[in-house]
Amino acid sequence: MKTLIATLALAACLAALPAQASPFGKSPEKSAAEAASQQLQAVTIWVDASWGFRNQGAANDLSAAHRAFYQRGYRVVSVDPYIENGDLQGFFVTYEKR
């Protein structure tokens, strides 16, 4: 019984976490700043949608990433979803210097 309760508590905690924008381990803001400081013409990041609320969380994370890159002079070139075993895992997003 204790194991079931602990498992349910862990599942509830994990479900409450928002989707994370993770450009290969960095925040979108940090990746955008690095891309701009290195004067990269294009950059691709990973926006994770495998945790938490996929529908709204991933959309919010994509919006935050787009905003961070736009503020540093980049535009969205492509947003490619990655689906594994029928489940949305995240998006590869490519930005290009305007």
C-alpha positions as CSV (number, residue, x, y, z in Angstrom):
1,M,0.0,0.0,0.0
2,K,2.8,2.4,0.9
3,T,4.5,1.6,-2.4
4,L,1.3,2.5,-4.3
5,I,0.9,5.7,-2.5
6,A,4.5,6.7,-3.1
7,T,4.2,5.8,-6.8
8,L,1.0,7.9,-7.1
9,A,2.7,10.8,-5.3
10,L,5.7,10.7,-7.6
11,A,3.4,10.6,-10.7
12,A,1.4,13.6,-9.4
13,C,4.6,15.6,-8.9
14,L,6.0,14.7,-12.3
15,A,2.6,15.6,-14.0
16,A,2.7,19.0,-12.3
17,L,6.1,19.9,-13.8
18,P,5.8,22.2,-16.9
19,A,7.3,21.2,-20.2
20,Q,10.9,22.5,-20.4
21,A,12.5,24.3,-23.2
22,S,15.9,22.7,-23.3
23,P,18.2,23.6,-26.2
24,F,20.5,20.6,-25.6
25,G,20.7,21.4,-21.9
26,K,20.4,25.2,-21.9
27,S,17.5,27.6,-21.5
28,P,16.3,29.3,-24.7
29,E,17.4,32.7,-23.4
30,K,20.9,31.4,-22.8
31,S,21.1,29.8,-26.2
32,A,19.8,32.9,-27.9
33,A,22.3,35.1,-26.1
34,E,25.2,32.7,-27.0
35,A,24.1,32.5,-30.6
36,A,23.9,36.3,-30.9
37,S,27.3,36.8,-29.1
38,Q,28.9,34.2,-31.5
39,Q,27.2,35.8,-34.4
40,L,25.8,32.5,-35.6
41,Q,23.7,32.7,-38.8
42,A,21.5,29.8,-37.7
43,V,20.9,27.7,-34.6
44,T,18.7,24.7,-33.8
45,I,17.4,24.0,-30.3
46,W,15.4,21.3,-28.6
47,V,12.1,22.1,-26.9
48,D,11.1,19.2,-24.6
49,A,7.5,18.3,-24.4
50,S,7.8,15.0,-22.7
51,W,7.1,16.2,-19.1
52,G,4.1,17.8,-17.6
53,F,1.3,19.4,-19.6
54,R,2.1,18.8,-23.2
55,N,-0.6,20.8,-24.8
56,Q,-0.2,24.1,-23.1
57,G,3.3,23.8,-21.6
58,A,5.0,23.0,-24.9
59,A,3.2,25.8,-26.6
60,N,4.3,28.2,-23.9
61,D,7.9,27.0,-24.1
62,L,7.9,27.4,-27.9
63,S,6.5,31.0,-27.5
64,A,9.2,31.8,-24.9
65,A,11.9,30.4,-27.2
66,H,10.6,32.3,-30.2
67,R,10.5,35.5,-28.1
68,A,14.1,35.1,-26.8
69,F,15.5,34.5,-30.3
70,Y,13.4,37.3,-32.0
71,Q,14.7,39.8,-29.4
72,R,18.2,39.0,-30.6
73,G,17.5,39.3,-34.3
74,Y,16.5,35.7,-35.3
75,R,13.4,34.4,-37.0
76,V,11.9,31.0,-37.0
77,V,12.8,28.8,-40.0
78,S,11.3,25.5,-38.9
79,V,9.6,23.7,-36.1
80,D,9.8,20.0,-36.5
81,P,8.0,17.7,-34.0
82,Y,9.7,14.6,-32.8
83,I,7.3,11.7,-32.1
84,E,8.4,8.4,-30.6
85,N,6.1,5.4,-30.2
86,G,3.1,7.7,-31.0
87,D,4.0,10.2,-28.2
88,L,5.1,13.7,-28.8
89,Q,8.6,14.1,-27.2
90,G,9.4,17.6,-28.3
91,F,10.4,19.9,-31.1
92,F,13.6,20.7,-33.0
93,V,13.3,24.5,-33.7
94,T,15.7,26.2,-36.1
95,Y,16.2,30.0,-36.1
96,E,18.0,32.1,-38.7
97,K,19.6,35.5,-38.3
98,R,17.3,38.2,-39.9
